[in-house]
């Protein structure tokens, strides 16, 4: 027998099923990085991610905690240390409040600190859960990805660019705001490398003589229905 004797409406989930699209959630310069991180998370966890809903998915903390345990397991295997599963609340058990969502994100931030990430690069719980500062939330996930590279754990292709050219992602993107005639051959090579990565992610052809912001409209369109991993049936 149903316990809902008063026929009350089903409680709303703590995080809406769908939120703002990726291009409307974060500065356009960071869209390629978000796309790359989505594919990396899929590679590590096997979880399919609708890229346009990247931040709505991460807000719940479940996928981040899945990533946390997978990275921890790989690292322990590499170092011959004993692996201990870190508990968290799965999506089905989040309830209708933000308590367990916040707890999940707090758990991931604590993991990032123990993982060896620079504390200055991490975010506060509310900056992700309440979308108060998604740039800081991006810094958190990016920091974990870069730390993975240092620990010889599979890491994103954008981080490979950073390692290869000894430049931060922001420094690479800043080159798109400079005219090629003012850049060195090395700097043009770096720009072209990011252009090729963007094309491989399905972001289309990019004019390296224009700032990444000029791709806003095209990216908003091509990100619709794009998945990292298999699209759910």
Secondary structure, DSSP 8 states (H G I E B T S, - for coil): --S-TT-------SS-SS-S-HHHHS-GGGHHHHHHHHHHHHHHH---EEGGGHHHHHHTSHHHHHHHHHHHHHHHHHHT----------GGG-TTSSHHHHHHHHHHHHHHHHHT--GGG---HHHHHT-S-HHHHHHHHHHHHHHHHHTT----HHHHHHHHHT--HHHHHHGGGS-GGGS-HHHHHHHHHHHHHHHHTT-----TTS-GGGGHHHHHHHTTT-EES----
